[in-house]
Amino acid sequence: MQTIAGDLPGFEEAIRVLFAHDRAGLEMALLSWPVDVRNHALRLAFDDSSGHADG
């Protein structure tokens, strides 16, 4: 995630909730990110290719 989103707003909060295994918190932290980056980060974090957070 750092490579693709390290400079995006909320990155540090996203890392905190990621390590807490808090998917809902991570989705909230990623709301301001571009959709493609957000979805890729969620797939990396949770191996989810369903596109759950696209919106």
N, C-alpha and C positions, 0 to 999 in steps of 0.2 A: 504494500500500500504506500509505503514511503516514496517509492520511485514514481508512482503515477499521481500521487495526491499530497505529497509532503508539504507543498506550498498552499494548499487549499484551506479556506477558513474552516475551523473546527477540527483540523487534523489531530491535534493533541487530545481533544476530548474523544474523538473516534477511537484512538488507540487505547485510551483508558477503558472505554466500554467494551471494546473488542476483547481485551484481556480479562474482563469480567464475564465474558461469554454472554453478554446482554444484547441479543439481536435487536430487540425493540429500541434500546438505547442507541445502538449503532445506526439503525435506520433513521432515527431522529437527528443524530449528529451529522448524517450525510445529506440531509434535505437540501442544503444549499449547493451541493456539488452537482456538476453536470450529470445527467441521467446515465450516460454510458459509463462514466467513471464510477458512479455510485453502484450500479449493477455489477460491474466487474469487481469492485472491492467486496461486495457482499458475496459474490461467488467465491472469491479467494478465501474469505473468512469462514463461510459456512458451506462451501461446496454446493451451492444452490444455483442451478441453471434454470430455474423456473421463472426468473424475472420478477419475483415477488415484489420488489420495491420499485418497479418502474411506474412512474406516474407523474 
